């Protein structure tokens, strides 16, 4: 029998609910917003994200995520 530890990813395994999260409880960083928008982390994109967070708050991230 092939034994694997629980930490080894299984190609056909679904991520357990306990390990998935939306981040709705914590702070949203500019990096979070840039990545959620599908952009690369660059100084220009971080400036865009900082502006969005300053004007819209965490709603800026909520608008990007399903």
NUGUVO-777397 format. One record per residue (C-alpha): residue in three letters; y negated, x negated, z; chain. Coordinates in nm, 3 decimals, always signed. Last residue first. Example, Ala and Ser with C-alpha at 12.3 -4.5 7.8 and 13.67 -1.06 7.14 Angstrom:
<nodes>
+--------+---------+---------+---------+--------+
| residu |       Y |       X |       Z | chaine |
+--------+---------+---------+---------+--------+
|    SER |  +0.106 |  -1.367 |  +0.714 |      A |
|    ALA |  +0.450 |  -1.230 |  +0.780 |      A |
+--------+---------+---------+---------+--------+
</nodes>
This chain:
<nodes>
+--------+---------+---------+---------+--------+
| residu |       Y |       X |       Z | chaine |
+--------+---------+---------+---------+--------+
|    UNK |  -3.631 |  +1.743 |  -0.684 |      A |
|    UNK |  -3.847 |  +1.442 |  -0.600 |      A |
|    UNK |  -4.181 |  +1.369 |  -0.762 |      A |
|    UNK |  -4.388 |  +1.648 |  -0.603 |      A |
|    UNK |  -4.244 |  +1.568 |  -0.259 |      A |
|    UNK |  -4.364 |  +1.209 |  -0.296 |      A |
|    UNK |  -4.727 |  +1.309 |  -0.351 |      A |
|    UNK |  -4.685 |  +1.574 |  -0.080 |      A |
|    UNK |  -4.659 |  +1.282 |  +0.162 |      A |
|    UNK |  -5.038 |  +1.253 |  +0.157 |      A |
|    UNK |  -5.223 |  +1.389 |  -0.146 |      A |
|    UNK |  -5.545 |  +1.185 |  -0.160 |      A |
|    UNK |  -5.452 |  +0.870 |  +0.031 |      A |
|    UNK |  -5.091 |  +0.884 |  -0.087 |      A |
|    UNK |  -5.200 |  +0.913 |  -0.450 |      A |
|    UNK |  -5.449 |  +0.625 |  -0.409 |      A |
|    UNK |  -5.186 |  +0.403 |  -0.247 |      A |
|    UNK |  -4.943 |  +0.492 |  -0.526 |      A |
|    UNK |  -5.187 |  +0.396 |  -0.802 |      A |
|    UNK |  -5.268 |  +0.069 |  -0.622 |      A |
|    UNK |  -4.895 |  +0.000 |  -0.591 |      A |
|    UNK |  -4.856 |  +0.067 |  -0.963 |      A |
|    UNK |  -5.133 |  -0.179 |  -1.049 |      A |
|    UNK |  -4.997 |  -0.448 |  -0.814 |      A |
|    UNK |  -4.650 |  -0.409 |  -0.965 |      A |
|    UNK |  -4.339 |  -0.239 |  -0.830 |      A |
|    UNK |  -4.174 |  -0.105 |  -1.144 |      A |
|    UNK |  -4.200 |  +0.267 |  -1.212 |      A |
|    UNK |  -3.943 |  +0.543 |  -1.183 |      A |
|    UNK |  -4.183 |  +0.775 |  -1.001 |      A |
|    UNK |  -3.960 |  +0.762 |  -0.694 |      A |
|    UNK |  -3.984 |  +0.382 |  -0.707 |      A |
|    UNK |  -4.364 |  +0.386 |  -0.706 |      A |
|    UNK |  -4.376 |  +0.646 |  -0.427 |      A |
|    UNK |  -4.138 |  +0.454 |  -0.204 |      A |
|    UNK |  -4.332 |  +0.131 |  -0.265 |      A |
|    UNK |  -4.654 |  +0.306 |  -0.162 |      A |
|    UNK |  -4.484 |  +0.385 |  +0.167 |      A |
|    UNK |  -4.383 |  +0.730 |  +0.287 |      A |
|    UNK |  -4.345 |  +0.766 |  +0.661 |      A |
|    UNK |  -4.037 |  +0.921 |  +0.804 |      A |
|    UNK |  -3.889 |  +1.268 |  +0.846 |      A |
|    UNK |  -3.856 |  +1.373 |  +0.480 |      A |
|    UNK |  -3.678 |  +1.052 |  +0.389 |      A |
|    UNK |  -3.451 |  +1.240 |  +0.153 |      A |
|    UNK |  -3.124 |  +1.139 |  +0.314 |      A |
|    UNK |  -2.771 |  +1.050 |  +0.220 |      A |
|    UNK |  -2.545 |  +0.855 |  +0.453 |      A |
|    UNK |  -2.447 |  +1.146 |  +0.680 |      A |
|    UNK |  -2.380 |  +1.359 |  +0.374 |      A |
|    UNK |  -2.097 |  +1.128 |  +0.270 |      A |
|    UNK |  -2.136 |  +0.950 |  -0.065 |      A |
|    UNK |  -1.871 |  +1.079 |  -0.305 |      A |
|    UNK |  -1.569 |  +0.862 |  -0.373 |      A |
|    UNK |  -1.428 |  +0.798 |  -0.723 |      A |
|    UNK |  -1.540 |  +0.436 |  -0.751 |      A |
|    UNK |  -1.465 |  +0.369 |  -0.383 |      A |
|    UNK |  -1.719 |  +0.145 |  -0.217 |      A |
|    UNK |  -1.572 |  -0.091 |  +0.042 |      A |
|    UNK |  -1.723 |  -0.013 |  +0.383 |      A |
|    UNK |  -1.422 |  +0.190 |  +0.496 |      A |
|    UNK |  -1.202 |  -0.117 |  +0.467 |      A |
|    UNK |  -0.941 |  -0.122 |  +0.198 |      A |
|    UNK |  -0.563 |  -0.118 |  +0.226 |      A |
|    UNK |  -0.346 |  -0.128 |  -0.085 |      A |
|    UNK |  +0.000 |  +0.000 |  +0.000 |      A |
+--------+---------+---------+---------+--------+
</nodes>
